[in-house]
């Protein structure tokens, strides 16, 4: 396994770059672009998409002697979250973590395929055009990355903002359409895009609620992770656990999610237990409600 590209990335600490008066914002972003492209090319050319045997061994060690109750899972996720990354999707999300098996990105709400290099460059160009940095990003600027748990729900605080387990590639149109609305299952909207074929559009947004066209099981498990890792951080009324459990059960864990889980483990040190043990989600939710 080769983690050299990510080690190179960490040499270019964003705070150090922005504080260096000799480096302009444009120059800093140009460096960011070069690094992100290098990481993508290194991994896409040299790394196995999903190392099943290695993941199995890691999983057995990670959960050794751990019972699947709320307290123990939270303590495990917090303790093993050793590398708390800054929010930088062009460094971490697009080049490797969020890739599909075919080497493409897929917008989490529409299922539309996106080219990783194009998305990386688009985000850098957005930052250039707005004069912003990834650290100080205006609320009006929308990148190609979605926080499944919206940033406004936790005041853009770290380490939540940069936690890769709930960050996904998402075209800006879908990102804006959802906004910070809670997930919902509308009785009159039955997308199931992965079965019927993806249609244009991101889902249904109405009365401050949002139902995605695609990715329901994915976002459900990402939300469960967030709640387990950061209990008490967001208001309970923002999350409909019943709906998310239904999505989790209807749309099972995919190879893509297993790839993400291992890739994020390599970067952060912790895992999403609801990808590793989907059968325990209902027990965890029942305990949480009580």
GUVOZA-671531 format. One record per residue (C-alpha): residue number from 1; residue in three letters; x, y, z. Coordinates in pm, 1 decimal, m for minus. Layout:
! GUVOZA-671531
+-----+-----+----------+----------+----------+
|   i |  aa |        x |        y |        z |
+-----+-----+----------+----------+----------+
| NUM | ala |        X |        Y |        Z |
...
+-----+-----+----------+----------+----------+
This chain:
! GUVOZA-671531
+-----+-----+----------+----------+----------+
|   i |  aa |        x |        y |        z |
+-----+-----+----------+----------+----------+
|   1 | unk |      0.0 |      0.0 |      0.0 |
|   2 | unk |    127.9 |    346.9 |    m93.0 |
|   3 | unk |     25.8 |    650.1 |    111.5 |
|   4 | unk |    305.1 |    875.9 |    m12.0 |
|   5 | unk |     74.4 |   1115.5 |   m202.7 |
|   6 | unk |   m117.9 |   1204.9 |    111.4 |
|   7 | unk |    205.0 |   1250.0 |    304.9 |
|   8 | unk |    311.8 |   1497.7 |     37.9 |
|   9 | unk |    m17.3 |   1680.7 |     74.3 |
|  10 | unk |     36.7 |   1730.7 |    445.3 |
|  11 | unk |    366.8 |   1907.7 |    379.0 |
|  12 | unk |    162.8 |   2188.6 |    223.7 |
|  13 | unk |    m21.8 |   2290.0 |    536.6 |
|  14 | unk |   m291.7 |   2533.0 |    431.9 |
|  15 | unk |   m251.5 |   2763.6 |    728.7 |
|  16 | unk |    120.7 |   2796.7 |    666.8 |
|  17 | unk |     59.7 |   2882.2 |    303.1 |
|  18 | unk |   m201.0 |   3148.0 |    371.8 |
|  19 | unk |     14.9 |   3307.3 |    641.1 |
|  20 | unk |    319.4 |   3335.4 |    413.2 |
|  21 | unk |    308.5 |   3689.4 |    273.4 |
|  22 | unk |    534.5 |   3584.2 |    m12.8 |
|  23 | unk |    271.8 |   3349.0 |   m151.6 |
|  24 | unk |    m38.9 |   3496.3 |   m308.5 |
|  25 | unk |   m377.2 |   3328.9 |   m282.2 |
|  26 | unk |   m359.4 |   3246.7 |   m653.0 |
|  27 | unk |    m19.4 |   3082.8 |   m612.3 |
|  28 | unk |   m139.7 |   2887.3 |   m311.9 |
|  29 | unk |   m440.2 |   2757.8 |   m504.1 |
|  30 | unk |   m217.0 |   2664.2 |   m797.8 |
|  31 | unk |    m10.3 |   2452.7 |   m558.9 |
|  32 | unk |   m325.6 |   2296.8 |   m419.1 |
|  33 | unk |   m436.0 |   2208.1 |   m772.7 |
|  34 | unk |   m103.7 |   2044.7 |   m857.8 |
|  35 | unk |   m102.8 |   1842.5 |   m536.0 |
|  36 | unk |   m460.4 |   1721.5 |   m578.2 |
|  37 | unk |   m395.3 |   1614.7 |   m936.9 |
|  38 | unk |    m80.1 |   1429.7 |   m830.9 |
|  39 | unk |   m267.8 |   1242.2 |   m557.9 |
|  40 | unk |   m543.9 |   1142.3 |   m800.4 |
|  41 | unk |   m301.4 |   1018.3 |  m1066.8 |
|  42 | unk |    m87.5 |    826.5 |   m816.8 |
|  43 | unk |   m380.6 |    643.2 |   m666.8 |
|  44 | unk |   m574.1 |    580.1 |   m985.8 |
|  45 | unk |   m264.6 |    432.5 |  m1149.8 |
|  46 | unk |   m114.3 |    235.5 |   m861.5 |
|  47 | unk |   m368.9 |    155.6 |   m592.6 |
|  48 | unk |   m616.3 |   m133.6 |   m575.6 |
|  49 | unk |   m967.7 |      9.1 |   m549.6 |
|  50 | unk |  m1068.9 |   m206.3 |   m253.1 |
|  51 | unk |   m837.2 |   m441.3 |    m63.1 |
|  52 | unk |  m1092.0 |   m681.5 |     81.3 |
|  53 | unk |   m853.5 |   m908.4 |    272.6 |
|  54 | unk |   m670.0 |   m616.3 |    428.6 |
|  55 | unk |   m995.6 |   m448.6 |    522.3 |
|  56 | unk |  m1119.8 |   m766.6 |    687.5 |
|  57 | unk |   m808.6 |   m789.6 |    905.1 |
|  58 | unk |   m830.6 |   m422.5 |   1002.8 |
|  59 | unk |  m1198.3 |   m455.7 |   1084.9 |
|  60 | unk |  m1138.9 |   m753.5 |   1315.3 |
|  61 | unk |   m867.8 |   m567.8 |   1505.0 |
|  62 | unk |  m1054.4 |   m236.2 |   1515.7 |
|  63 | unk |  m1365.8 |   m378.5 |   1682.8 |
|  64 | unk |  m1190.7 |   m637.5 |   1900.2 |
|  65 | unk |  m1364.4 |   m670.0 |   2237.9 |
|  66 | unk |  m1607.3 |   m386.5 |   2154.0 |
|  67 | unk |  m1980.1 |   m422.9 |   2218.3 |
|  68 | unk |  m2211.5 |   m243.3 |   1978.3 |
|  69 | unk |  m2376.1 |     m6.2 |   2222.5 |
|  70 | unk |  m2394.3 |    370.8 |   2197.8 |
|  71 | unk |  m2133.5 |    449.5 |   2464.3 |
|  72 | unk |  m1868.4 |    206.2 |   2344.8 |
|  73 | unk |  m1909.7 |    292.9 |   1977.7 |
|  74 | unk |  m1881.6 |    664.7 |   2047.0 |
|  75 | unk |  m1568.8 |    616.1 |   2256.3 |
|  76 | unk |  m1413.6 |    397.2 |   1986.3 |
|  77 | unk |  m1486.2 |    645.0 |   1705.7 |
|  78 | unk |  m1356.7 |    937.7 |   1908.4 |
|  79 | unk |  m1043.1 |    760.1 |   2031.2 |
|  80 | unk |   m942.2 |    632.1 |   1687.7 |
|  81 | unk |  m1013.1 |    962.4 |   1508.7 |
|  82 | unk |   m645.7 |   1045.7 |   1544.9 |
|  83 | unk |   m593.8 |   1258.8 |   1234.7 |
|  84 | unk |   m848.8 |   1541.0 |   1228.8 |
|  85 | unk |   m832.1 |   1677.8 |    877.1 |
|  86 | unk |   m917.4 |   2028.2 |    768.1 |
|  87 | unk |  m1197.1 |   2077.8 |    518.3 |
|  88 | unk |  m1028.0 |   2027.9 |    182.1 |
|  89 | unk |  m1234.5 |   1816.9 |    m60.4 |
|  90 | unk |   m995.8 |   1870.7 |   m351.3 |
|  91 | unk |   m721.3 |   1711.2 |   m141.9 |
|  92 | unk |   m909.2 |   1420.3 |     10.0 |
|  93 | unk |  m1261.1 |   1363.0 |   m123.0 |
|  94 | unk |  m1221.1 |   1381.7 |   m501.0 |
|  95 | unk |   m875.1 |   1229.2 |   m568.6 |
|  96 | unk |   m935.1 |    893.1 |   m396.5 |
|  97 | unk |  m1181.2 |    863.9 |   m107.5 |
|  98 | unk |  m1500.2 |    922.3 |   m306.7 |
|  99 | unk |  m1406.9 |    751.5 |   m633.2 |
| 100 | unk |  m1632.6 |    487.1 |   m781.6 |
| 101 | unk |  m1484.5 |    158.6 |   m903.4 |
| 102 | unk |  m1471.9 |    294.7 |  m1260.4 |
| 103 | unk |  m1251.1 |    583.6 |  m1149.5 |
| 104 | unk |  m1525.9 |    844.4 |  m1171.6 |
| 105 | unk |  m1702.3 |   1050.1 |   m907.9 |
| 106 | unk |  m2078.1 |   1027.8 |   m873.1 |
| 107 | unk |  m2292.6 |   1312.8 |   m744.5 |
| 108 | unk |  m2441.1 |   1175.5 |   m424.0 |
| 109 | unk |  m2797.2 |   1303.1 |   m484.1 |
| 110 | unk |  m2838.6 |   1266.2 |   m861.1 |
| 111 | unk |  m2605.4 |    979.1 |   m944.2 |
| 112 | unk |  m2455.1 |   1184.4 |  m1225.7 |
| 113 | unk |  m2098.5 |   1083.6 |  m1306.7 |
| 114 | unk |  m1827.5 |   1347.7 |  m1283.9 |
| 115 | unk |  m1462.6 |   1344.0 |  m1388.8 |
| 116 | unk |  m1236.4 |   1379.8 |  m1082.2 |
| 117 | unk |   m979.0 |   1606.3 |  m1244.2 |
| 118 | unk |  m1252.6 |   1831.4 |  m1380.8 |
| 119 | unk |  m1414.3 |   1856.6 |  m1037.3 |
| 120 | unk |  m1082.2 |   1926.9 |   m865.4 |
| 121 | unk |  m1006.3 |   2204.9 |  m1110.7 |
| 122 | unk |  m1360.3 |   2344.9 |  m1088.9 |
| 123 | unk |  m1338.0 |   2386.8 |   m711.6 |
| 124 | unk |   m999.6 |   2557.7 |   m737.2 |
| 125 | unk |  m1134.1 |   2792.3 |  m1005.7 |
| 126 | unk |  m1433.8 |   2876.4 |   m786.9 |
| 127 | unk |  m1199.1 |   2969.5 |   m504.2 |
| 128 | unk |   m986.9 |   3176.4 |   m740.8 |
| 129 | unk |  m1287.0 |   3361.6 |   m881.2 |
| 130 | unk |  m1424.1 |   3447.9 |   m538.0 |
| 131 | unk |  m1088.2 |   3532.8 |   m387.8 |
| 132 | unk |  m1157.5 |   3286.0 |   m111.5 |
| 133 | unk |   m970.1 |   3005.2 |     57.1 |
| 134 | unk |  m1104.2 |   2671.1 |    166.2 |
| 135 | unk |  m1068.0 |   2784.8 |    528.9 |
| 136 | unk |  m1254.7 |   3112.7 |    484.5 |
| 137 | unk |  m1526.4 |   3019.7 |    238.0 |
| 138 | unk |  m1826.8 |   3244.9 |    188.0 |
| 139 | unk |  m2168.8 |   3092.3 |    252.4 |
| 140 | unk |  m2268.0 |   3198.8 |    m98.8 |
| 141 | unk |  m1994.8 |   2985.2 |   m257.1 |
| 142 | unk |  m2097.1 |   2627.1 |   m335.1 |
| 143 | unk |  m1832.0 |   2367.3 |   m414.5 |
| 144 | unk |  m1873.4 |   2018.5 |   m558.4 |
| 145 | unk |  m1882.1 |   1870.8 |   m208.1 |
| 146 | unk |  m2177.9 |   1794.3 |     16.8 |
| 147 | unk |  m2181.2 |   1770.2 |    393.8 |
| 148 | unk |  m2450.2 |   1509.1 |    459.4 |
| 149 | unk |  m2491.9 |   1678.1 |    795.9 |
| 150 | unk |  m2509.6 |   2045.5 |    688.2 |
| 151 | unk |  m2239.2 |   2274.9 |    818.5 |
| 152 | unk |  m2491.8 |   2521.7 |    959.1 |
| 153 | unk |  m2615.8 |   2250.8 |   1195.7 |
| 154 | unk |  m2279.8 |   2250.0 |   1375.4 |
| 155 | unk |  m2162.3 |   2608.8 |   1303.7 |
| 156 | unk |  m1889.8 |   2490.7 |   1064.8 |
| 157 | unk |  m1691.5 |   2367.1 |   1363.3 |
| 158 | unk |  m1402.1 |   2125.3 |   1347.6 |
| 159 | unk |  m1345.6 |   1834.8 |   1343.5 |
| 160 | unk |  m1697.3 |   1787.4 |   1203.9 |
| 161 | unk |  m1641.4 |   2011.7 |    903.8 |
| 162 | unk |  m1349.1 |   1811.2 |    770.8 |
| 163 | unk |  m1465.5 |   1463.5 |    877.4 |
| 164 | unk |  m1456.5 |   1261.9 |    555.2 |
| 165 | unk |  m1716.4 |   1011.0 |    667.4 |
| 166 | unk |  m1995.3 |   1257.1 |    584.6 |
| 167 | unk |  m1836.3 |   1439.9 |    288.3 |
| 168 | unk |  m1937.2 |   1339.2 |    m64.2 |
| 169 | unk |  m1895.6 |   1463.7 |   m418.4 |
| 170 | unk |  m2207.6 |   1653.2 |   m522.0 |
| 171 | unk |  m2262.2 |   1888.2 |   m812.8 |
| 172 | unk |  m2334.1 |   2245.2 |   m697.9 |
| 173 | unk |  m2692.0 |   2239.8 |   m830.7 |
| 174 | unk |  m2787.8 |   1948.1 |   m607.6 |
| 175 | unk |  m2585.7 |   2089.8 |   m321.0 |
| 176 | unk |  m2779.6 |   2416.0 |   m341.2 |
| 177 | unk |  m3113.5 |   2245.3 |   m389.2 |
| 178 | unk |  m3081.6 |   2055.6 |    m65.2 |
| 179 | unk |  m2932.1 |   2349.6 |    124.2 |
| 180 | unk |  m2952.2 |   2262.4 |    491.8 |
| 181 | unk |  m3290.8 |   2088.8 |    477.0 |
| 182 | unk |  m3344.9 |   1766.4 |    674.5 |
| 183 | unk |  m3394.5 |   1443.4 |    481.0 |
| 184 | unk |  m3753.5 |   1335.9 |    428.1 |
| 185 | unk |  m3950.3 |   1069.8 |    243.1 |
| 186 | unk |  m4235.2 |   1232.8 |     49.5 |
| 187 | unk |  m4534.3 |   1000.5 |     m3.1 |
| 188 | unk |  m4583.5 |   1126.0 |   m360.4 |
| 189 | unk |  m4219.8 |   1099.0 |   m467.0 |
| 190 | unk |  m4073.6 |    759.6 |   m552.8 |
| 191 | unk |  m3740.8 |    814.5 |   m730.7 |
| 192 | unk |  m3540.7 |    495.3 |   m672.0 |
| 193 | unk |  m3318.7 |    620.0 |   m950.7 |
| 194 | unk |  m3071.7 |    333.3 |   m937.7 |
| 195 | unk |  m3350.3 |     95.3 |  m1040.0 |
| 196 | unk |  m3554.2 |    301.0 |  m1285.5 |
| 197 | unk |  m3264.2 |    494.5 |  m1433.4 |
| 198 | unk |  m3132.1 |    826.6 |  m1317.5 |
| 199 | unk |  m3342.0 |   1118.7 |  m1432.3 |
| 200 | unk |  m3231.8 |   1478.0 |  m1446.4 |
| 201 | unk |  m3263.5 |   1648.4 |  m1114.7 |
| 202 | unk |  m3144.8 |   1595.6 |   m763.0 |
| 203 | unk |  m3460.1 |   1506.2 |   m574.5 |
| 204 | unk |  m3757.5 |   1679.9 |   m422.5 |
| 205 | unk |  m3719.1 |   1988.4 |   m204.3 |
| 206 | unk |  m4036.6 |   2119.7 |    m46.1 |
| 207 | unk |  m4140.4 |   2288.5 |    278.5 |
| 208 | unk |  m3787.2 |   2284.9 |    415.1 |
| 209 | unk |  m3737.1 |   1912.2 |    355.0 |
| 210 | unk |  m3538.3 |   1716.1 |     97.6 |
| 211 | unk |  m3560.1 |   1368.8 |    m55.7 |
| 212 | unk |  m3269.5 |   1274.1 |   m282.7 |
| 213 | unk |  m3302.9 |   1106.8 |   m619.5 |
| 214 | unk |  m3010.4 |    879.0 |   m540.6 |
| 215 | unk |  m2784.5 |    776.3 |   m252.3 |
| 216 | unk |  m3040.5 |    721.1 |     22.7 |
| 217 | unk |  m2864.3 |    431.8 |    192.9 |
| 218 | unk |  m2531.6 |    610.4 |    160.4 |
| 219 | unk |  m2648.5 |    929.5 |    332.5 |
| 220 | unk |  m2835.1 |    733.3 |    600.2 |
| 221 | unk |  m2520.6 |    547.5 |    707.8 |
| 222 | unk |  m2313.5 |    866.5 |    694.1 |
| 223 | unk |  m2567.3 |   1038.8 |    920.5 |
| 224 | unk |  m2565.3 |    747.5 |   1165.0 |
| 225 | unk |  m2187.2 |    776.0 |   1182.9 |
| 226 | unk |  m2207.6 |   1148.6 |   1257.3 |
| 227 | unk |  m2458.9 |   1094.3 |   1537.3 |
| 228 | unk |  m2244.9 |    819.1 |   1689.7 |
| 229 | unk |  m1921.3 |   1015.6 |   1659.3 |
| 230 | unk |  m2062.5 |   1352.6 |   1772.6 |
| 231 | unk |  m2355.6 |   1285.1 |   2007.7 |
| 232 | unk |  m2544.8 |   1594.9 |   2117.8 |
| 233 | unk |  m2385.7 |   1816.2 |   1852.4 |
| 234 | unk |  m2700.9 |   1873.5 |   1645.7 |
| 235 | unk |  m3067.7 |   1908.2 |   1737.5 |
| 236 | unk |  m3253.7 |   1576.7 |   1735.1 |
| 237 | unk |  m3550.7 |   1721.0 |   1544.8 |
| 238 | unk |  m3327.8 |   1769.3 |   1238.4 |
| 239 | unk |  m3285.4 |   1394.3 |   1189.6 |
| 240 | unk |  m3568.0 |   1151.9 |   1113.2 |
| 241 | unk |  m3417.4 |    823.8 |   1231.4 |
| 242 | unk |  m3717.4 |    620.4 |   1116.9 |
| 243 | unk |  m3680.4 |    739.0 |    757.5 |
| 244 | unk |  m3304.2 |    694.0 |    759.7 |
| 245 | unk |  m3334.7 |    341.3 |    897.8 |
| 246 | unk |  m3577.2 |    254.4 |    618.4 |
| 247 | unk |  m3332.0 |    385.2 |    359.9 |
| 248 | unk |  m3044.5 |    201.9 |    527.9 |
| 249 | unk |  m3233.0 |   m126.8 |    513.8 |
| 250 | unk |  m3367.2 |    m81.8 |    161.6 |
| 251 | unk |  m3037.1 |     21.1 |      2.3 |
| 252 | unk |  m2759.1 |   m206.4 |    134.2 |
| 253 | unk |  m2389.8 |   m129.6 |    171.9 |
| 254 | unk |  m2208.0 |   m115.0 |   m161.0 |
| 255 | unk |  m1849.9 |   m181.9 |   m269.4 |
| 256 | unk |  m1812.8 |    194.5 |   m308.7 |
| 257 | unk |  m1892.2 |    249.5 |     59.6 |
| 258 | unk |  m1648.0 |    m22.4 |    164.2 |
| 259 | unk |  m1378.5 |    145.4 |    m44.1 |
| 260 | unk |  m1456.6 |    481.1 |    119.2 |
| 261 | unk |  m1452.9 |    332.1 |    467.7 |
| 262 | unk |  m1107.3 |    181.2 |    422.5 |
| 263 | unk |   m968.6 |    490.8 |    249.9 |
| 264 | unk |  m1096.6 |    716.3 |    528.7 |
| 265 | unk |   m961.3 |    479.2 |    792.9 |
| 266 | unk |   m617.9 |    515.7 |    631.7 |
| 267 | unk |   m646.3 |    894.1 |    656.4 |
| 268 | unk |   m837.1 |    959.0 |    979.5 |
| 269 | unk |   m790.4 |    640.1 |   1178.8 |
| 270 | unk |  m1158.5 |    567.9 |   1243.4 |
| 271 | unk |  m1432.2 |    378.6 |   1060.7 |
| 272 | unk |  m1806.3 |    388.3 |    997.7 |
| 273 | unk |  m1949.9 |     99.4 |   1203.0 |
| 274 | unk |  m2278.7 |    109.5 |   1011.9 |
| 275 | unk |  m2092.9 |     12.6 |    696.1 |
| 276 | unk |  m1898.7 |   m258.9 |    877.8 |
| 277 | unk |  m2201.1 |   m396.5 |   1067.3 |
| 278 | unk |  m2520.8 |   m273.5 |    900.0 |
| 279 | unk |  m2725.8 |   m528.9 |   1091.1 |
| 280 | unk |  m2665.9 |   m341.6 |   1418.3 |
| 281 | unk |  m2811.6 |     m7.9 |   1307.2 |
| 282 | unk |  m3163.0 |    m78.3 |   1431.6 |
| 283 | unk |  m3037.1 |   m184.9 |   1774.8 |
| 284 | unk |  m2825.4 |    129.6 |   1800.7 |
| 285 | unk |  m3117.9 |    352.7 |   1697.8 |
| 286 | unk |  m3355.1 |    185.5 |   1941.7 |
| 287 | unk |  m3104.6 |    239.8 |   2223.1 |
| 288 | unk |  m3055.2 |    603.0 |   2116.1 |
| 289 | unk |  m3429.8 |    673.1 |   2124.4 |
| 290 | unk |  m3449.6 |    537.5 |   2474.7 |
+-----+-----+----------+----------+----------+
